[in-house]
Amino acid sequence: MGLIDTHTHLESFVRQGTLDAALARARAAGLEALVTVGTSPDDWALYRDLARAQAGWVHYTVGLHPCAVDADWAAAQAQVEGFWGGAGPGPVALGEIGLDRFHLPTEPAAAEQVFGWQRAAFVAGLAAAKRLGCPVVVHSRGAFADCVELIDASGVDWAKVVFHCFTEGAAELAELTRRGGFGSFTGILTYKNAGNLRAAASAQGLGRCMIETDAPYLTPLPHRGKPNEPAFLRHTAEFAAREVFGVGPEDFAAATTANARRFFGL
C-alpha cells in the first residue's frame, strides 16, 4: 500500500530523538513519501535540511501557523519567500497558514487583537503564495467562512488550495469543491462520532481525496490516546477505503497517492 502522509510535524520526533525509528516504521507501513509542515521560523530550516538528507522521501512546507502569529509576525513572514530559489530543496507548498479561533486569548480585547494579527498574516501569506504560484496549506479552526472569504479576495488559484485536517461538513466541503479547492482528512475519520466528516469525505469523492496524520496529533483508531506518527496513516487509509468509499485498500492508496503527487508536484 503506497501512501503519502500529506501533513505531519516531524519536529516533535527530532526533539525526542525518535525520528529515525519513526521514519523506519513509516516505510514498513507502506508510506512512499511524507510532507512535514512548517509552522514558524523555529522549524523551517530544520525541515529544509531534513528534506535534503531524505531526498524524495521527506518533503516540506514553509508557513506561519496562526497560533505562531504575534505582534512581530511580519518579521517572520518576511523570511518565507527566501526558501524558494535558495540553497537546498525548495518547499512543496506554502503553509500552514490560516485562522484559528479556538486558541485565542479568553479576554475579548486581546482575542480581537490576536485575531486581527492572524488575518493580516494570512493575507500576507496568501499574497506570497500568489506571487510564487505554489500550493497553499490552510489551517482553519472555527473560521471556515473567514478563510474562504480571504482566499477568494486574494486571487490565489483555488486548485492550489487544500484545507488540511478538514473537520467541517458536506456543505462546507461543497464550497471548496465548487471553487476547485480540496479537503484533506486525518484520523478523525475513524472516530465513532465523525459521521458528518465521513459524509464530507464521501461527497468530495475519492478522485479528490488526500489523507494525513497531522502527527503527533489526532491519532486514528485503534491507537487513539497515543501520540500519532506517520506509520499510523495506514489505519486511516484502511478505514476510509472500507467504510467511506467502499473500495479495496490498494485502490484507495493508488487514488490518494496520485492526488497528493499531483497537488504538491511530488
N, C-alpha and C positions, 0 to 999 in steps of 0.2 A: 504494500500500500504506500505509494509515493505521495506524501502530504507536504504541504508548506504551511508553517506557522506564520501567518502574516502580521502578527503583533505580539511581541514578547519583550520583556525587560531583563536583559542579561546582566545588568549592573549588579543586581542583587546576588547573583551566583558568583560573580567576580569578587564581591565584597566578602562573601562567606568562604571563598576558596574552593568552591564546588563546581566551577564552570566546566572543567574538562569532563568530569563524571556526568554532568547533566547533558552535555553535548553527545557523549557516547551513548547515553540512554536514548536520546532523541534519534540518533542514527539507527539504533537497534529497533526502535519503534516504527521505523519506516519513513521518517522525515527526510526529505531530499533538499530542503532549504528552510531558512527561517529569516525573519526580518526583526531585528532588535530596534526598538523605537526610542528615539531621543526625547527627553523631556526638559532639559536645561543644559547650560554650559558644563555642568558637572559630568555629564556622560557623553557629550558629542564626540570629543577626541578619543575617548576610550572606545567607542563603537567604531569609529573610523579605523583605529588600529586593529581592532578585532576582525573587522571585515577584510583588512589587508592580510592578516595572519590566516584567516579561514576563507580565502577567496572562493567564490562560487557556492559556498555553503552558508555563510553568515552574511547578510546584507543589513544595511542600517538606514535610519532616517535621522533628520535633524529638525527640531522644532521646540517651541517654548510652550510646555503644558500650561493650561490655565491656572493650575494650582501652584505653578512656579512663578506666576506673574506677581510682581510687586511694584513699588514706586519706580524702581530702576529697570523696568522691563525693556525699555528702548535700547539700553546699552547691550543687553543680551541679544535682542532681536537683530541688532546691527552686525552681529557675528555670523548669522545664519548663512547668508548667501555666499560667504567665503568658502564654505565646504564644497560648493560646486565649482569645478575647474581648478581646484587646488591640488596639493600633493596627496597622493593616495587615492583609493577608490572613492567615488562620489556617492552621496546618498541616493537611494532609490525613490525617496519621497520627502516632502516637507511635512513635518508633524511630529508628535501630535500637537495640534493647535485647536483652540475652540473655546467653549464656555462651560463653566461648572458652578451651578448654584448650590450644590449640596455641601460644599466645603467652605462657604462664605462665613465671615465672622457673624456672631449672633447679634451684635449691636447694629441696628439698622443703618446708621450713617456710615459706619465702617464697611458694612456689606455693600452699600451703594457705591462707595469709593472703589473697593476692590473689583466689583463687577464692571465698573467703568474702565478700570485698567485692563481687565480681561477683554472687553470689547475692543479697545484700542489696539491691544496686542494682536488680537485675532484679525482685525482689519489689516494691520501691517503684515502679518504672516501671509494672508491671502494675496496681498499685493505682491509680495516677494514670489509666491508660487506662480502668479500670473506672469511675472517677468521671466521666471525660469522655465515656464511651461511644463512643470513637473507634477506628478501626482500629489494629492493632499490627503493626509490622515487627520480626520476630525474627531475630537473628543467633545461629546455633547452630553451633559448631565443636567436634567431639569431645565434645558434651554434649547429644545429642538427648534421651535419656531424662530427664535432669535438667530440661531446658527444658519438656518435656511435663508432667512432674510439677508444676512450679511454676505453669504456666499452668492446669492442672486445679485446683490449690488456690486460685488467685486469684479464680475466679469470672468471669473475663473471657469474653465471648461468643466461642466458637471461630470462629464465622462471620466474625469481625473480625480473625482472626489469619492472617498469612502468614509462613512460614519462607522468607526470601529466600535466594538462592543455594543452593537445595536441592541437597545432594550425597549424600544417603542413598539407600537402595534402595527397591524397591516395597513392602516390608513396612512400612518407616517411613512412607512416603507413605500407605499404607492407614490407619495410626494417625491421621494428620492428617485424612484424608477422613472416617473414621468419626466423628471429633469435630466435623467441619464446617469444619476449617481448610484452608489452601491451601499449596502449594509453588510457588515462583517459580523460573524457570530462566534460567541465564546461558549465555554462550558455551561453557562446558564441555560442553554438549550436543553440540557439533560435534567434540569431541576423539575420536580413534580408540579410546581405552581407556575411554570413558564409556558402555559398553553398559548397565551397571546403571542409570545415570541416565536413559538413553533409555527403558528399561523402566519406570522410575518415572513419567516424564512421560506415557507412554502409558497407564499404569494410572490415573493421575489423570483423564485424559480432556481433550479439547480444551475441553469446556464449563466447565472449572475452571482452565485453564492461563493463567498470566501469564509474561511474559518481561522480562528486564532485562539491562543491560550490567554493572552494578557498576563502571563506568568510574571510574578509569583501569585497572582490573584485569581479568583473565580475558578477554582478547581472543579472539574466535572466529576460527576458520579463515575465510578464508585469511590473516588478518593477525596470527595468533598470533606473539608475540615483539615486537610493537609495543605502545605504550600504547593502551589501549582508549578508545573515545569513543562517544557516543550514536549517531552515524551507523552504526556497525557492527552495531547491533541487527538491521538487515535481513538480515545474513548468518545470524544465529541463527534468525531467523524463516523464511527460505527453506529452511534445512536442516531445521528442525523440521517444517515443513509437508510437505516431501517425504519425509524419512527416518523421522520418528516417527509422523506422523498420516496420511500418505498423502492429503493434500488440496492444493488449489491455494493459492498464496500469498495471494490475496485473501480466501479463506475463512478461512485461518488468522489473518490480520490482523484481520478483522472479529470473529472469536470472541475473540481475546485482548484486543483493544481494548475490547470490550464488558465483558469480565470485569474489566479494570483500572478502567474508569469506574465500574462498579457497586461494586467493592470500596472504592475510595478516594473515591467520591462526587464524581467529576470532572464 
